[in-house]
């Protein structure tokens, strides 16, 4: 279940716009893998969480380096 599948569908009938609507159907036998929550989690929440963690690490590195520079400047004066 790819959330951007409608971009790859070439529909010759441009008058029927209702066929481009993505449906998120939950089946009884396989509700987790076919649900919208699974798709939303793996295509949006997971990448945003990884990006957030990377920016957090960069922020912590810059903060730690800034403290070290200030310590060196204070101790040298």
mmCIF file of the N, C-alpha and C atoms, coordinates in Angstrom:
data_MODEL
# 
_entry.id   MODEL 
# 
loop_
_atom_site.group_PDB 
_atom_site.id 
_atom_site.type_symbol 
_atom_site.label_atom_id 
_atom_site.label_alt_id 
_atom_site.label_comp_id 
_atom_site.label_asym_id 
_atom_site.label_entity_id 
_atom_site.label_seq_id 
_atom_site.pdbx_PDB_ins_code 
_atom_site.Cartn_x 
_atom_site.Cartn_y 
_atom_site.Cartn_z 
_atom_site.occupancy 
_atom_site.B_iso_or_equiv 
_atom_site.pdbx_formal_charge 
_atom_site.auth_seq_id 
_atom_site.auth_comp_id 
_atom_site.auth_asym_id 
_atom_site.auth_atom_id 
_atom_site.pdbx_PDB_model_num 
ATOM 1   N N  . UNK A 1 1  ? 0.846   -1.176  0.000   1.00 0.00 ? 1  UNK A N  1 
ATOM 2   C CA . UNK A 1 1  ? 0.000   0.000   0.000   1.00 0.00 ? 1  UNK A CA 1 
ATOM 3   C C  . UNK A 1 1  ? 0.888   1.234   0.000   1.00 0.00 ? 1  UNK A C  1 
ATOM 4   N N  . UNK A 1 2  ? 1.067   1.812   -1.153  1.00 0.00 ? 2  UNK A N  1 
ATOM 5   C CA . UNK A 1 2  ? 1.925   2.973   -1.325  1.00 0.00 ? 2  UNK A CA 1 
ATOM 6   C C  . UNK A 1 2  ? 1.055   4.218   -1.370  1.00 0.00 ? 2  UNK A C  1 
ATOM 7   N N  . UNK A 1 3  ? 1.292   5.200   -0.496  1.00 0.00 ? 3  UNK A N  1 
ATOM 8   C CA . UNK A 1 3  ? 0.365   6.332   -0.407  1.00 0.00 ? 3  UNK A CA 1 
ATOM 9   C C  . UNK A 1 3  ? 0.373   7.239   -1.626  1.00 0.00 ? 3  UNK A C  1 
ATOM 10  N N  . UNK A 1 4  ? 1.423   7.180   -2.443  1.00 0.00 ? 4  UNK A N  1 
ATOM 11  C CA . UNK A 1 4  ? 1.497   8.045   -3.617  1.00 0.00 ? 4  UNK A CA 1 
ATOM 12  C C  . UNK A 1 4  ? 1.220   7.285   -4.904  1.00 0.00 ? 4  UNK A C  1 
ATOM 13  N N  . UNK A 1 5  ? 0.532   6.175   -4.812  1.00 0.00 ? 5  UNK A N  1 
ATOM 14  C CA . UNK A 1 5  ? 0.277   5.353   -5.988  1.00 0.00 ? 5  UNK A CA 1 
ATOM 15  C C  . UNK A 1 5  ? -0.560  6.074   -7.023  1.00 0.00 ? 5  UNK A C  1 
ATOM 16  N N  . UNK A 1 6  ? -1.400  6.997   -6.612  1.00 0.00 ? 6  UNK A N  1 
ATOM 17  C CA . UNK A 1 6  ? -2.251  7.693   -7.573  1.00 0.00 ? 6  UNK A CA 1 
ATOM 18  C C  . UNK A 1 6  ? -1.450  8.605   -8.494  1.00 0.00 ? 6  UNK A C  1 
ATOM 19  N N  . UNK A 1 7  ? -0.206  8.986   -8.122  1.00 0.00 ? 7  UNK A N  1 
ATOM 20  C CA . UNK A 1 7  ? 0.622   9.790   -9.005  1.00 0.00 ? 7  UNK A CA 1 
ATOM 21  C C  . UNK A 1 7  ? 1.139   8.972   -10.187 1.00 0.00 ? 7  UNK A C  1 
ATOM 22  N N  . UNK A 1 8  ? 1.286   7.674   -9.997  1.00 0.00 ? 8  UNK A N  1 
ATOM 23  C CA . UNK A 1 8  ? 1.844   6.822   -11.034 1.00 0.00 ? 8  UNK A CA 1 
ATOM 24  C C  . UNK A 1 8  ? 0.783   6.223   -11.941 1.00 0.00 ? 8  UNK A C  1 
ATOM 25  N N  . UNK A 1 9  ? -0.480  6.346   -11.566 1.00 0.00 ? 9  UNK A N  1 
ATOM 26  C CA . UNK A 1 9  ? -1.555  5.826   -12.396 1.00 0.00 ? 9  UNK A CA 1 
ATOM 27  C C  . UNK A 1 9  ? -1.839  6.804   -13.531 1.00 0.00 ? 9  UNK A C  1 
ATOM 28  N N  . UNK A 1 10 ? -1.748  6.301   -14.753 1.00 0.00 ? 10 UNK A N  1 
ATOM 29  C CA . UNK A 1 10 ? -2.086  7.122   -15.913 1.00 0.00 ? 10 UNK A CA 1 
ATOM 30  C C  . UNK A 1 10 ? -3.492  6.745   -16.321 1.00 0.00 ? 10 UNK A C  1 
ATOM 31  N N  . UNK A 1 11 ? -4.405  7.664   -16.122 1.00 0.00 ? 11 UNK A N  1 
ATOM 32  C CA . UNK A 1 11 ? -5.806  7.421   -16.391 1.00 0.00 ? 11 UNK A CA 1 
ATOM 33  C C  . UNK A 1 11 ? -6.190  8.174   -17.656 1.00 0.00 ? 11 UNK A C  1 
ATOM 34  N N  . UNK A 1 12 ? -6.605  7.442   -18.686 1.00 0.00 ? 12 UNK A N  1 
ATOM 35  C CA . UNK A 1 12 ? -6.998  8.069   -19.937 1.00 0.00 ? 12 UNK A CA 1 
ATOM 36  C C  . UNK A 1 12 ? -8.299  8.823   -19.819 1.00 0.00 ? 12 UNK A C  1 
ATOM 37  N N  . UNK A 1 13 ? -9.155  8.428   -18.900 1.00 0.00 ? 13 UNK A N  1 
ATOM 38  C CA . UNK A 1 13 ? -10.441 9.093   -18.712 1.00 0.00 ? 13 UNK A CA 1 
ATOM 39  C C  . UNK A 1 13 ? -10.289 10.209  -17.688 1.00 0.00 ? 13 UNK A C  1 
ATOM 40  N N  . UNK A 1 14 ? -10.102 11.429  -18.153 1.00 0.00 ? 14 UNK A N  1 
ATOM 41  C CA . UNK A 1 14 ? -9.888  12.568  -17.256 1.00 0.00 ? 14 UNK A CA 1 
ATOM 42  C C  . UNK A 1 14 ? -11.194 13.083  -16.663 1.00 0.00 ? 14 UNK A C  1 
ATOM 43  N N  . UNK A 1 15 ? -12.342 12.675  -17.200 1.00 0.00 ? 15 UNK A N  1 
ATOM 44  C CA . UNK A 1 15 ? -13.622 13.161  -16.702 1.00 0.00 ? 15 UNK A CA 1 
ATOM 45  C C  . UNK A 1 15 ? -14.013 12.504  -15.387 1.00 0.00 ? 15 UNK A C  1 
ATOM 46  N N  . UNK A 1 16 ? -13.519 11.327  -15.134 1.00 0.00 ? 16 UNK A N  1 
ATOM 47  C CA . UNK A 1 16 ? -13.879 10.585  -13.928 1.00 0.00 ? 16 UNK A CA 1 
ATOM 48  C C  . UNK A 1 16 ? -12.807 10.809  -12.873 1.00 0.00 ? 16 UNK A C  1 
ATOM 49  N N  . UNK A 1 17 ? -12.947 11.824  -12.063 1.00 0.00 ? 17 UNK A N  1 
ATOM 50  C CA . UNK A 1 17 ? -11.958 12.157  -11.043 1.00 0.00 ? 17 UNK A CA 1 
ATOM 51  C C  . UNK A 1 17 ? -12.119 11.314  -9.786  1.00 0.00 ? 17 UNK A C  1 
ATOM 52  N N  . UNK A 1 18 ? -13.238 10.634  -9.614  1.00 0.00 ? 18 UNK A N  1 
ATOM 53  C CA . UNK A 1 18 ? -13.450 9.847   -8.397  1.00 0.00 ? 18 UNK A CA 1 
ATOM 54  C C  . UNK A 1 18 ? -12.565 8.607   -8.353  1.00 0.00 ? 18 UNK A C  1 
ATOM 55  N N  . UNK A 1 19 ? -12.028 8.190   -9.490  1.00 0.00 ? 19 UNK A N  1 
ATOM 56  C CA . UNK A 1 19 ? -11.161 7.008   -9.496  1.00 0.00 ? 19 UNK A CA 1 
ATOM 57  C C  . UNK A 1 19 ? -9.788  7.310   -8.923  1.00 0.00 ? 19 UNK A C  1 
ATOM 58  N N  . UNK A 1 20 ? -9.423  8.594   -8.774  1.00 0.00 ? 20 UNK A N  1 
ATOM 59  C CA . UNK A 1 20 ? -8.124  8.963   -8.237  1.00 0.00 ? 20 UNK A CA 1 
ATOM 60  C C  . UNK A 1 20 ? -8.098  9.009   -6.724  1.00 0.00 ? 20 UNK A C  1 
ATOM 61  N N  . UNK A 1 21 ? -9.223  8.806   -6.057  1.00 0.00 ? 21 UNK A N  1 
ATOM 62  C CA . UNK A 1 21 ? -9.295  8.881   -4.602  1.00 0.00 ? 21 UNK A CA 1 
ATOM 63  C C  . UNK A 1 21 ? -8.728  7.605   -4.009  1.00 0.00 ? 21 UNK A C  1 
ATOM 64  N N  . UNK A 1 22 ? -7.807  7.762   -3.063  1.00 0.00 ? 22 UNK A N  1 
ATOM 65  C CA . UNK A 1 22 ? -7.239  6.601   -2.382  1.00 0.00 ? 22 UNK A CA 1 
ATOM 66  C C  . UNK A 1 22 ? -8.157  6.155   -1.261  1.00 0.00 ? 22 UNK A C  1 
ATOM 67  N N  . UNK A 1 23 ? -8.413  4.880   -1.210  1.00 0.00 ? 23 UNK A N  1 
ATOM 68  C CA . UNK A 1 23 ? -9.240  4.342   -0.143  1.00 0.00 ? 23 UNK A CA 1 
ATOM 69  C C  . UNK A 1 23 ? -8.356  3.592   0.836   1.00 0.00 ? 23 UNK A C  1 
ATOM 70  N N  . UNK A 1 24 ? -8.685  3.705   2.079   1.00 0.00 ? 24 UNK A N  1 
ATOM 71  C CA . UNK A 1 24 ? -7.956  3.000   3.114   1.00 0.00 ? 24 UNK A CA 1 
ATOM 72  C C  . UNK A 1 24 ? -8.936  2.051   3.786   1.00 0.00 ? 24 UNK A C  1 
ATOM 73  N N  . UNK A 1 25 ? -8.905  0.803   3.366   1.00 0.00 ? 25 UNK A N  1 
ATOM 74  C CA . UNK A 1 25 ? -9.874  -0.183  3.827   1.00 0.00 ? 25 UNK A CA 1 
ATOM 75  C C  . UNK A 1 25 ? -9.209  -1.099  4.848   1.00 0.00 ? 25 UNK A C  1 
ATOM 76  N N  . UNK A 1 26 ? -9.871  -1.319  5.948   1.00 0.00 ? 26 UNK A N  1 
ATOM 77  C CA . UNK A 1 26 ? -9.377  -2.225  6.975   1.00 0.00 ? 26 UNK A CA 1 
ATOM 78  C C  . UNK A 1 26 ? -10.102 -3.553  6.829   1.00 0.00 ? 26 UNK A C  1 
ATOM 79  N N  . UNK A 1 27 ? -9.315  -4.594  6.579   1.00 0.00 ? 27 UNK A N  1 
ATOM 80  C CA . UNK A 1 27 ? -9.874  -5.937  6.457   1.00 0.00 ? 27 UNK A CA 1 
ATOM 81  C C  . UNK A 1 27 ? -9.795  -6.642  7.805   1.00 0.00 ? 27 UNK A C  1 
ATOM 82  N N  . UNK A 1 28 ? -10.717 -7.544  8.035   1.00 0.00 ? 28 UNK A N  1 
ATOM 83  C CA . UNK A 1 28 ? -10.754 -8.260  9.312   1.00 0.00 ? 28 UNK A CA 1 
ATOM 84  C C  . UNK A 1 28 ? -9.548  -9.174  9.495   1.00 0.00 ? 28 UNK A C  1 
ATOM 85  N N  . UNK A 1 29 ? -9.111  -9.833  8.435   1.00 0.00 ? 29 UNK A N  1 
ATOM 86  C CA . UNK A 1 29 ? -8.041  -10.816 8.587   1.00 0.00 ? 29 UNK A CA 1 
ATOM 87  C C  . UNK A 1 29 ? -6.649  -10.187 8.649   1.00 0.00 ? 29 UNK A C  1 
ATOM 88  N N  . UNK A 1 30 ? -6.478  -8.989  8.138   1.00 0.00 ? 30 UNK A N  1 
ATOM 89  C CA . UNK A 1 30 ? -5.157  -8.378  8.113   1.00 0.00 ? 30 UNK A CA 1 
ATOM 90  C C  . UNK A 1 30 ? -5.292  -6.883  8.399   1.00 0.00 ? 30 UNK A C  1 
ATOM 91  N N  . UNK A 1 31 ? -5.817  -6.539  9.549   1.00 0.00 ? 31 UNK A N  1 
ATOM 92  C CA . UNK A 1 31 ? -6.167  -5.149  9.817   1.00 0.00 ? 31 UNK A CA 1 
ATOM 93  C C  . UNK A 1 31 ? -4.957  -4.251  10.040  1.00 0.00 ? 31 UNK A C  1 
ATOM 94  N N  . UNK A 1 32 ? -3.865  -4.770  10.595  1.00 0.00 ? 32 UNK A N  1 
ATOM 95  C CA . UNK A 1 32 ? -2.725  -3.898  10.897  1.00 0.00 ? 32 UNK A CA 1 
ATOM 96  C C  . UNK A 1 32 ? -2.010  -3.458  9.631   1.00 0.00 ? 32 UNK A C  1 
ATOM 97  N N  . UNK A 1 33 ? -1.695  -4.371  8.737   1.00 0.00 ? 33 UNK A N  1 
ATOM 98  C CA . UNK A 1 33 ? -0.904  -4.011  7.559   1.00 0.00 ? 33 UNK A CA 1 
ATOM 99  C C  . UNK A 1 33 ? -1.716  -3.272  6.512   1.00 0.00 ? 33 UNK A C  1 
ATOM 100 N N  . UNK A 1 34 ? -3.017  -3.340  6.556   1.00 0.00 ? 34 UNK A N  1 
ATOM 101 C CA . UNK A 1 34 ? -3.811  -2.652  5.541   1.00 0.00 ? 34 UNK A CA 1 
ATOM 102 C C  . UNK A 1 34 ? -4.503  -1.417  6.094   1.00 0.00 ? 34 UNK A C  1 
ATOM 103 N N  . UNK A 1 35 ? -4.179  -1.040  7.287   1.00 0.00 ? 35 UNK A N  1 
ATOM 104 C CA . UNK A 1 35 ? -4.864  0.116   7.880   1.00 0.00 ? 35 UNK A CA 1 
ATOM 105 C C  . UNK A 1 35 ? -4.138  1.408   7.549   1.00 0.00 ? 35 UNK A C  1 
ATOM 106 N N  . UNK A 1 36 ? -4.829  2.499   7.709   1.00 0.00 ? 36 UNK A N  1 
ATOM 107 C CA . UNK A 1 36 ? -4.238  3.820   7.460   1.00 0.00 ? 36 UNK A CA 1 
ATOM 108 C C  . UNK A 1 36 ? -3.191  4.164   8.513   1.00 0.00 ? 36 UNK A C  1 
ATOM 109 N N  . UNK A 1 37 ? -3.336  3.639   9.694   1.00 0.00 ? 37 UNK A N  1 
ATOM 110 C CA . UNK A 1 37 ? -2.377  3.935   10.765  1.00 0.00 ? 37 UNK A CA 1 
ATOM 111 C C  . UNK A 1 37 ? -1.015  3.368   10.419  1.00 0.00 ? 37 UNK A C  1 
ATOM 112 N N  . UNK A 1 38 ? -0.973  2.164   9.876   1.00 0.00 ? 38 UNK A N  1 
ATOM 113 C CA . UNK A 1 38 ? 0.281   1.539   9.462   1.00 0.00 ? 38 UNK A CA 1 
ATOM 114 C C  . UNK A 1 38 ? 0.946   2.389   8.376   1.00 0.00 ? 38 UNK A C  1 
ATOM 115 N N  . UNK A 1 39 ? 0.184   2.792   7.404   1.00 0.00 ? 39 UNK A N  1 
ATOM 116 C CA . UNK A 1 39 ? 0.721   3.601   6.310   1.00 0.00 ? 39 UNK A CA 1 
ATOM 117 C C  . UNK A 1 39 ? 1.202   4.947   6.817   1.00 0.00 ? 39 UNK A C  1 
ATOM 118 N N  . UNK A 1 40 ? 0.398   5.605   7.621   1.00 0.00 ? 40 UNK A N  1 
ATOM 119 C CA . UNK A 1 40 ? 0.779   6.907   8.170   1.00 0.00 ? 40 UNK A CA 1 
ATOM 120 C C  . UNK A 1 40 ? 2.037   6.790   9.020   1.00 0.00 ? 40 UNK A C  1 
ATOM 121 N N  . UNK A 1 41 ? 2.114   5.738   9.812   1.00 0.00 ? 41 UNK A N  1 
ATOM 122 C CA . UNK A 1 41 ? 3.274   5.561   10.681  1.00 0.00 ? 41 UNK A CA 1 
ATOM 123 C C  . UNK A 1 41 ? 4.563   5.351   9.920   1.00 0.00 ? 41 UNK A C  1 
ATOM 124 N N  . UNK A 1 42 ? 4.547   4.490   8.925   1.00 0.00 ? 42 UNK A N  1 
ATOM 125 C CA . UNK A 1 42 ? 5.781   4.150   8.235   1.00 0.00 ? 42 UNK A CA 1 
ATOM 126 C C  . UNK A 1 42 ? 6.155   5.137   7.142   1.00 0.00 ? 42 UNK A C  1 
ATOM 127 N N  . UNK A 1 43 ? 5.216   5.887   6.619   1.00 0.00 ? 43 UNK A N  1 
ATOM 128 C CA . UNK A 1 43 ? 5.557   6.831   5.564   1.00 0.00 ? 43 UNK A CA 1 
ATOM 129 C C  . UNK A 1 43 ? 5.703   8.254   6.069   1.00 0.00 ? 43 UNK A C  1 
ATOM 130 N N  . UNK A 1 44 ? 5.212   8.572   7.245   1.00 0.00 ? 44 UNK A N  1 
ATOM 131 C CA . UNK A 1 44 ? 5.279   9.936   7.741   1.00 0.00 ? 44 UNK A CA 1 
ATOM 132 C C  . UNK A 1 44 ? 5.927   10.020  9.121   1.00 0.00 ? 44 UNK A C  1 
ATOM 133 N N  . UNK A 1 45 ? 5.469   9.266   10.081  1.00 0.00 ? 45 UNK A N  1 
ATOM 134 C CA . UNK A 1 45 ? 5.971   9.383   11.454  1.00 0.00 ? 45 UNK A CA 1 
ATOM 135 C C  . UNK A 1 45 ? 7.402   8.871   11.562  1.00 0.00 ? 45 UNK A C  1 
ATOM 136 N N  . UNK A 1 46 ? 7.693   7.735   10.982  1.00 0.00 ? 46 UNK A N  1 
ATOM 137 C CA . UNK A 1 46 ? 9.041   7.168   11.078  1.00 0.00 ? 46 UNK A CA 1 
ATOM 138 C C  . UNK A 1 46 ? 10.092  8.070   10.431  1.00 0.00 ? 46 UNK A C  1 
ATOM 139 N N  . UNK A 1 47 ? 9.910   8.529   9.196   1.00 0.00 ? 47 UNK A N  1 
ATOM 140 C CA . UNK A 1 47 ? 10.937  9.429   8.626   1.00 0.00 ? 47 UNK A CA 1 
ATOM 141 C C  . UNK A 1 47 ? 11.071  10.740  9.394   1.00 0.00 ? 47 UNK A C  1 
ATOM 142 N N  . UNK A 1 48 ? 9.955   11.305  9.844   1.00 0.00 ? 48 UNK A N  1 
ATOM 143 C CA . UNK A 1 48 ? 10.048  12.547  10.611  1.00 0.00 ? 48 UNK A CA 1 
ATOM 144 C C  . UNK A 1 48 ? 10.741  12.330  11.941  1.00 0.00 ? 48 UNK A C  1 
ATOM 145 N N  . UNK A 1 49 ? 10.564  11.174  12.543  1.00 0.00 ? 49 UNK A N  1 
ATOM 146 C CA . UNK A 1 49 ? 11.259  10.864  13.798  1.00 0.00 ? 49 UNK A CA 1 
ATOM 147 C C  . UNK A 1 49 ? 12.762  10.742  13.564  1.00 0.00 ? 49 UNK A C  1 
ATOM 148 N N  . UNK A 1 50 ? 13.147  10.117  12.472  1.00 0.00 ? 50 UNK A N  1 
ATOM 149 C CA . UNK A 1 50 ? 14.573  9.985   12.156  1.00 0.00 ? 50 UNK A CA 1 
ATOM 150 C C  . UNK A 1 50 ? 15.185  11.357  11.893  1.00 0.00 ? 50 UNK A C  1 
ATOM 151 N N  . UNK A 1 51 ? 14.481  12.198  11.151  1.00 0.00 ? 51 UNK A N  1 
ATOM 152 C CA . UNK A 1 51 ? 14.967  13.552  10.887  1.00 0.00 ? 51 UNK A CA 1 
ATOM 153 C C  . UNK A 1 51 ? 15.086  14.343  12.189  1.00 0.00 ? 51 UNK A C  1 
ATOM 154 N N  . UNK A 1 52 ? 14.093  14.209  13.072  1.00 0.00 ? 52 UNK A N  1 
ATOM 155 C CA . UNK A 1 52 ? 14.129  14.898  14.361  1.00 0.00 ? 52 UNK A CA 1 
ATOM 156 C C  . UNK A 1 52 ? 15.339  14.458  15.181  1.00 0.00 ? 52 UNK A C  1 
ATOM 157 N N  . UNK A 1 53 ? 15.622  13.163  15.211  1.00 0.00 ? 53 UNK A N  1 
ATOM 158 C CA . UNK A 1 53 ? 16.767  12.666  15.976  1.00 0.00 ? 53 UNK A CA 1 
ATOM 159 C C  . UNK A 1 53 ? 18.081  13.171  15.398  1.00 0.00 ? 53 UNK A C  1 
ATOM 160 N N  . UNK A 1 54 ? 18.187  13.249  14.092  1.00 0.00 ? 54 UNK A N  1 
ATOM 161 C CA . UNK A 1 54 ? 19.410  13.766  13.480  1.00 0.00 ? 54 UNK A CA 1 
ATOM 162 C C  . UNK A 1 54 ? 19.623  15.237  13.829  1.00 0.00 ? 54 UNK A C  1 
ATOM 163 N N  . UNK A 1 55 ? 18.563  16.029  13.737  1.00 0.00 ? 55 UNK A N  1 
ATOM 164 C CA . UNK A 1 55 ? 18.690  17.435  14.100  1.00 0.00 ? 55 UNK A CA 1 
ATOM 165 C C  . UNK A 1 55 ? 18.974  17.601  15.588  1.00 0.00 ? 55 UNK A C  1 
ATOM 166 N N  . UNK A 1 56 ? 18.422  16.739  16.407  1.00 0.00 ? 56 UNK A N  1 
ATOM 167 C CA . UNK A 1 56 ? 18.699  16.801  17.840  1.00 0.00 ? 56 UNK A CA 1 
ATOM 168 C C  . UNK A 1 56 ? 20.172  16.525  18.124  1.00 0.00 ? 56 UNK A C  1 
ATOM 169 N N  . UNK A 1 57 ? 20.736  15.544  17.432  1.00 0.00 ? 57 UNK A N  1 
ATOM 170 C CA . UNK A 1 57 ? 22.164  15.243  17.617  1.00 0.00 ? 57 UNK A CA 1 
ATOM 171 C C  . UNK A 1 57 ? 23.034  16.411  17.168  1.00 0.00 ? 57 UNK A C  1 
ATOM 172 N N  . UNK A 1 58 ? 22.680  17.047  16.049  1.00 0.00 ? 58 UNK A N  1 
ATOM 173 C CA . UNK A 1 58 ? 23.440  18.206  15.583  1.00 0.00 ? 58 UNK A CA 1 
ATOM 174 C C  . UNK A 1 58 ? 23.330  19.343  16.594  1.00 0.00 ? 58 UNK A C  1 
ATOM 175 N N  . UNK A 1 59 ? 22.121  19.579  17.107  1.00 0.00 ? 59 UNK A N  1 
ATOM 176 C CA . UNK A 1 59 ? 21.916  20.629  18.100  1.00 0.00 ? 59 UNK A CA 1 
ATOM 177 C C  . UNK A 1 59 ? 22.747  20.366  19.352  1.00 0.00 ? 59 UNK A C  1 
ATOM 178 N N  . UNK A 1 60 ? 22.760  19.127  19.832  1.00 0.00 ? 60 UNK A N  1 
ATOM 179 C CA . UNK A 1 60 ? 23.525  18.801  21.032  1.00 0.00 ? 60 UNK A CA 1 
ATOM 180 C C  . UNK A 1 60 ? 25.027  18.952  20.785  1.00 0.00 ? 60 UNK A C  1 
ATOM 181 N N  . UNK A 1 61 ? 25.488  18.598  19.590  1.00 0.00 ? 61 UNK A N  1 
ATOM 182 C CA . UNK A 1 61 ? 26.909  18.757  19.261  1.00 0.00 ? 61 UNK A CA 1 
ATOM 183 C C  . UNK A 1 61 ? 27.292  20.236  19.246  1.00 0.00 ? 61 UNK A C  1 
ATOM 184 N N  . UNK A 1 62 ? 26.467  21.069  18.613  1.00 0.00 ? 62 UNK A N  1 
ATOM 185 C CA . UNK A 1 62 ? 26.756  22.507  18.552  1.00 0.00 ? 62 UNK A CA 1 
ATOM 186 C C  . UNK A 1 62 ? 26.724  23.110  19.952  1.00 0.00 ? 62 UNK A C  1 
ATOM 187 N N  . UNK A 1 63 ? 25.788  22.690  20.747  1.00 0.00 ? 63 UNK A N  1 
ATOM 188 C CA . UNK A 1 63 ? 25.687  23.208  22.117  1.00 0.00 ? 63 UNK A CA 1 
ATOM 189 C C  . UNK A 1 63 ? 26.918  22.818  22.940  1.00 0.00 ? 63 UNK A C  1 
ATOM 190 N N  . UNK A 1 64 ? 27.332  21.547  22.848  1.00 0.00 ? 64 UNK A N  1 
ATOM 191 C CA . UNK A 1 64 ? 28.503  21.079  23.601  1.00 0.00 ? 64 UNK A CA 1 
ATOM 192 C C  . UNK A 1 64 ? 29.770  21.789  23.133  1.00 0.00 ? 64 UNK A C  1 
ATOM 193 N N  . UNK A 1 65 ? 29.909  21.968  21.824  1.00 0.00 ? 65 UNK A N  1 
ATOM 194 C CA . UNK A 1 65 ? 31.082  22.650  21.287  1.00 0.00 ? 65 UNK A CA 1 
ATOM 195 C C  . UNK A 1 65 ? 31.097  24.115  21.724  1.00 0.00 ? 65 UNK A C  1 
ATOM 196 N N  . UNK A 1 66 ? 29.932  24.738  21.754  1.00 0.00 ? 66 UNK A N  1 
ATOM 197 C CA . UNK A 1 66 ? 29.856  26.126  22.220  1.00 0.00 ? 66 UNK A CA 1 
ATOM 198 C C  . UNK A 1 66 ? 30.287  26.268  23.660  1.00 0.00 ? 66 UNK A C  1 
ATOM 199 N N  . UNK A 1 67 ? 29.856  25.333  24.514  1.00 0.00 ? 67 UNK A N  1 
ATOM 200 C CA . UNK A 1 67 ? 30.278  25.373  25.916  1.00 0.00 ? 67 UNK A CA 1 
ATOM 201 C C  . UNK A 1 67 ? 31.786  25.184  26.046  1.00 0.00 ? 67 UNK A C  1 
ATOM 202 N N  . UNK A 1 68 ? 32.364  24.306  25.239  1.00 0.00 ? 68 UNK A N  1 
ATOM 203 C CA . UNK A 1 68 ? 33.807  24.081  25.302  1.00 0.00 ? 68 UNK A CA 1 
ATOM 204 C C  . UNK A 1 68 ? 34.577  25.321  24.866  1.00 0.00 ? 68 UNK A C  1 
ATOM 205 N N  . UNK A 1 69 ? 34.089  26.017  23.852  1.00 0.00 ? 69 UNK A N  1 
ATOM 206 C CA . UNK A 1 69 ? 34.755  27.242  23.388  1.00 0.00 ? 69 UNK A CA 1 
ATOM 207 C C  . UNK A 1 69 ? 34.683  28.316  24.464  1.00 0.00 ? 69 UNK A C  1 
ATOM 208 N N  . UNK A 1 70 ? 33.523  28.464  25.102  1.00 0.00 ? 70 UNK A N  1 
ATOM 209 C CA . UNK A 1 70 ? 33.375  29.463  26.163  1.00 0.00 ? 70 UNK A CA 1 
ATOM 210 C C  . UNK A 1 70 ? 34.283  29.125  27.339  1.00 0.00 ? 70 UNK A C  1 
ATOM 211 N N  . UNK A 1 71 ? 34.387  27.856  27.691  1.00 0.00 ? 71 UNK A N  1 
ATOM 212 C CA . UNK A 1 71 ? 35.282  27.455  28.794  1.00 0.00 ? 71 UNK A CA 1 
ATOM 213 C C  . UNK A 1 71 ? 36.727  27.808  28.477  1.00 0.00 ? 71 UNK A C  1 
ATOM 214 N N  . UNK A 1 72 ? 37.136  27.543  27.230  1.00 0.00 ? 72 UNK A N  1 
ATOM 215 C CA . UNK A 1 72 ? 38.507  27.868  26.866  1.00 0.00 ? 72 UNK A CA 1 
ATOM 216 C C  . UNK A 1 72 ? 38.763  29.372  26.881  1.00 0.00 ? 72 UNK A C  1 
ATOM 217 N N  . UNK A 1 73 ? 37.792  30.145  26.439  1.00 0.00 ? 73 UNK A N  1 
ATOM 218 C CA . UNK A 1 73 ? 37.974  31.601  26.432  1.00 0.00 ? 73 UNK A CA 1 
ATOM 219 C C  . UNK A 1 73 ? 38.017  32.159  27.856  1.00 0.00 ? 73 UNK A C  1 
ATOM 220 N N  . UNK A 1 74 ? 37.177  31.629  28.736  1.00 0.00 ? 74 UNK A N  1 
ATOM 221 C CA . UNK A 1 74 ? 37.150  32.096  30.125  1.00 0.00 ? 74 UNK A CA 1 
ATOM 222 C C  . UNK A 1 74 ? 38.419  31.685  30.855  1.00 0.00 ? 74 UNK A C  1 
ATOM 223 N N  . UNK A 1 75 ? 38.898  30.485  30.615  1.00 0.00 ? 75 UNK A N  1 
ATOM 224 C CA . UNK A 1 75 ? 40.078  30.020  31.328  1.00 0.00 ? 75 UNK A CA 1 
ATOM 225 C C  . UNK A 1 75 ? 41.358  30.677  30.814  1.00 0.00 ? 75 UNK A C  1 
ATOM 226 N N  . UNK A 1 76 ? 41.360  31.153  29.585  1.00 0.00 ? 76 UNK A N  1 
ATOM 227 C CA . UNK A 1 76 ? 42.571  31.775  29.043  1.00 0.00 ? 76 UNK A CA 1 
ATOM 228 C C  . UNK A 1 76 ? 42.692  33.238  29.460  1.00 0.00 ? 76 UNK A C  1 
ATOM 229 N N  . UNK A 1 77 ? 41.631  33.836  29.941  1.00 0.00 ? 77 UNK A N  1 
ATOM 230 C CA . UNK A 1 77 ? 41.726  35.245  30.351  1.00 0.00 ? 77 UNK A CA 1 
ATOM 231 C C  . UNK A 1 77 ? 42.030  35.419  31.798  1.00 0.00 ? 77 UNK A C  1 
# 
